[in-house]
Amino acid sequence: MSQISARLPDELVAALDEAATKLHRTRADVIRQAVEYYLDDFEDISHAVEVLRDPADPILDWETVKHDLLRQH
């Protein structure tokens, strides 16, 4: 496993320490999980942007989608 270092604002470190205490985890555990979540979200968002930029992908009309979703309930 690689080790990295980063400089964080004091307020962020305080929030990190508070989260670690509440979760009964180490700072490193909280940071590791946060980075994993961020990268998962980044991958999802990147894929969504690719789909939106695909000219072959059909464009959805928001009003039609909203109507269809509301009609299902």
Stockholm file with secondary structure:
# STOCKHOLM 1.0

chainA/1-73         MSQISARLPDELVAALDEAATKLHRTRADVIRQAVEYYLDDFEDISHAVEVLRDPADPILDWETVKHDLLRQH
#=GR chainA/1-73 SS CCCCCCCCCHHHHHHHHHHHHHHTCCHHHHHHHHHHHHHHHHHHHHHHHHHHHCTTSCCCCHHHHHHHHHHHC
#=GC SS_cons        CCCCCCCCCHHHHHHHHHHHHHHTCCHHHHHHHHHHHHHHHHHHHHHHHHHHHCTTSCCCCHHHHHHHHHHHC
//
